[in-house]
Structures are given as structure tokens and as C-alpha cells.
Amino acid sequence: MEAPATSGRPPAGLMTLTSWPLLYHSTAGSTSQGSLAQGSHVDFSSQQPSAPTRLPTRAWLPSFRLGGSGSNKWSNKSHLHRPFALGVGAGTGGSMLYGSVGAAQLGGFWPFKSKAKSKGKAKKRILVLMSDTGGGHRASAEAIRSGFQILYGNQYQLDIVDIWSQHTPWPMNQIPKTYSFLVKNGFLWRFGYYTQQPRFMHVPFLKMTAVTARRHIAAVFDHYNPDLIVSVHPLLQLVPLTILHNRIKAGIQRPIKFATVVTDLTTCHNTWFHKNVDRCFVATEEAKQRALTMGIGQHKVTVHGLPIRPSFSQKLPSKHRLRQQLGMDLQKPAVLLVGGGEGMGAIEKIVQALVEQVGPACQVVAICGRNKGLIKRLEAKPYPAGMQVTIKGFVDNMPEWMTACDMIISKAGPGTIAESFICGLPVLLNGFVPCQEEGNVPFVLKHQVGAYEDKPAKIAQIIHGWVHEKRGELAAMAARAKAMGQPQAVFRIVEDLATMCA
């Protein structure tokens, strides 16, 4: 029995402005995303539950704490999933505060099978918390899941859950939908981002979220019964840790280790870091210093790199062979132009500038994602004789395209930068999401692996230099980028997470 769906409610409206930018993302190139719509039927009796999907809420029913204050210590066989019991003592209000199991189970209304009744589990269970505010968080979560499958086969059950959109009540579950609007309006985004940096600003908001969403998120913990929780989103440290702490303290939750995998390179919002996590994995020394500044113990912080898709770690054919397979010119320098999964950015203007200023001296590969209008316009354009322009939509073989090209033009998403380094591509950054991606520009410039320019005409001038008089500089940047690449980062992270489950 489910509570009424919330998808028909009015928009969240003018919510607190400073709470919006906490759901910022880090873009990881073109990623394929899919999720179940709210209201879709899902069979939760399966031993391998699907995710993400909204669990039925029980906030509409009262619930009662089991037993008295001194008799509720957690037990793997009893209290966590006992349907109902009356008791006296301080425990009566426990479920109201900590989301313990309540009266809904008495009449068989609760649709989940208890995971705690099994004496031995064939697989260790890992719950990955994320939110679809951009593609980077899901891409990182999927990369971690793929890494587990490659290294450990079926020894682990890894569930990815969009906890913010699917398991918080209205209007909080509407906040991620405001992301695209806000990042396009830099002033609003910056205002919210920086006003929420101090603890005295973001802690009250997140504490309120923990209280408001405690039953929904507790239901997720009860259902998946994980051995380890991993967060790949800045907003999902304090909230789940608070709920876990209160449930463990009340004796209705067994202790569970908690790890954070930071998906930003350098500019990391303070909400990424909570001193009570068991491990914190970061991509760079800059991010490590921010974690230490925020009070996380040095023994908890590990620099492995970003968890990039395992396909970027595989051995590929030579550049010459890849160009043959992809139908590219075998000799001319190749410029890869990407705009993310939605084909955003000034791709069309940049292509035209390259046509006018570089012409047949190079070839261009434009990855337009799901932007069908852009694909049609570029395909309809006339191009100079001898200049090959390859137009692609959404592709699932980015490692091949990156390896086959000589340079890349992209916004400063951390995933795309990390992937480019692995493939030895100098990066010409042409934009960034305000705040969280701004630090990636000086990072690239400091390490001399690329350049920054947002005007199409000047972008074409830089490319002209790279394919003519600055070919030596281009080769040097490519070598430095390759040296900075960390194709094994996802596997090192997975190995450490597996150790945490032991």
C-alpha cells in the first residue's frame, strides 16, 4: 500500500534560494542515464531490488518504538524488522525520531521482505547514494559498480539510489529540477553556492532535511540493509549520517561504515566533507587539503583520482588503427569537440570558426549528444574541400574517439578532463559551471596541459597554432596530460571499498 503519488503536486515555487545550489553536480562527459518514473510499478520482493525508485512512504501511519529504553539493543534476528510491539519506557517515541519499523507491518501492508532474517548473505551489499543533478554523479556511481563487477564478479550487490529526488518528501524532491535553470543564471547560482559554504548556513538546512526525510531514508536503509554506504553527492553526507547515528544510538540500526567519493577535481563545496565518514576518496591534492581543512582525519583521506568508466582503462588499438575503424583521415590533426550528453555549448559557432580559420589543415569530430537539432544543422553545412567534419550524436565509445584525436575542446567538467588525461589529450576549455568547475581552469593551466578561451574565434586561433607553428607545444602538453592520467583510479577505489565491507 503506497501513499499518494506526489508527482501531481504544484512546483516547489520560491523555495529558499540558498538551498538550491547545494545540489550542484560535476559533469563526466557524455553519459547514458535512465531511471524509473515515479508511480512505476516495481517488484520489491526480488533479492536484487532495482534502483532508483521511490519506496512507499509510511509517514502517513503512526509507529511505535519496540520495548523500553533498556531492551532495544540492535539484534540481527529480532528488533530491526519485528512488525509491532507495545512497550513502556523511553523507547516509545524512538520511531518518530529515527524512522524505526512501525505499525504498517502489523497488517501485512509493508511490501518489503526482511533482509535481516537471513542468517548468512551470499553477497555483501553496497548502497550508493546520489542525485541526478547533472550526469557526473550517476556516471561515477556506474563506474564504481562496473569496477566491482570486473574485479569481484557477483560477490557484491551494489544498488544505486537517487536518494534526493526519489526518497525525500515534497517539496524537497523538487529541488534537483531547478538545477539547469540556476546554473544558467550565474548570479543566483553563485549567491546560493557561497552563502551555503559556511557550516552555520548549510548545517541547519541539512539537519532540517534529515528530520523531514528521516522516515523515507530510513525505509531505504531497512530495505537494502547495506554492509557499506557510499555517497557520490555533496548533499548526501550530513543527512544520511545523522539518520544513521540516531538509529544506531536508539538501538534499531546496526553500525554501517560510510564512505564519500568526491566527484569534483579541485573546487569542492564544504558539504562534501563530514568528519564522521570512515573514508573519503578524492581526486587531487587540492581536494585533499580541503578535506583536511574541514576536519576529516588525514588517515581517512585518500587520493586515488576520479572514478572514470573502466572502459578508459582497457588497451586500445593504435591511433592509426582506430582512425581506420572510425572512418577518420589518417594523417591530419584531429580536433574533438564535445558538448556533453545534451550537446550544449557553442558547438555550431566553434565548428564555423574552425572552418574559417583552420580549414583543411585539420579534421573535426563533433559529438553532439542527444541534440538532434544541432546534428541536423551541422550535417547541412557546406565544408571546404579536403576538410573532414564528422558529426556524431550520443556515442558509447568515447575512449576510442578520444584516443583517435589529438586535442579536445570541452567545458571544464572534471570527468571529461580526467578522461582526456587518460587518453593524452591537451584540453582547450571553453566554459565551466560557475563555482564548482571554476577551479578546474587554473588546474589545467597550472599543469600546462591545455588552455582556456570561451570565444569561438579565439578558440579557432589557438587550434590554428596547435596544428601549425606550435605542434611541438601540443606534443609536450599531450605527454604531460598522459602522465597525469589515472585509468586505474576506479579500481583502487573499489578495492578500498571492498576492504571496508570485510
Secondary structure by P-SEA (a helix, b strand, c coil): cccccccccccccccccccccccbbbbccbbbbbbbccccccccccccccccccccccccbbbbbccccccccccccccccccbbbbbccccccccccccccccccccccccccccccccccbbbbbbbbcccccaaaaaaaaaaaaaaacccccbbbbbbccccccccccccccccaaaaaaacaaaaaaaaaaacccccaaaaaaaaaaaaaaaaaaaaaaacccbbbbccccccaaaaaaaaaaaaaccccbbbbbbbbccccccccccccccccbbbbccaaaaaaaaaaccccccccccccccccccccccccaaaaaaaaccccccbbbbbbcccccccaaaaaaaaaaacccccbbbbbbcccaaaaaaaaaaccccccbbbbbbcccccaaaaaaacccccccccaaaaaaaaaabbbbbccccccccaaaaaaaaaaaccccccccaaaaaaaaaaaaccaaaaaaaaaaaaaaacccaaaaaaaaaaaaaac
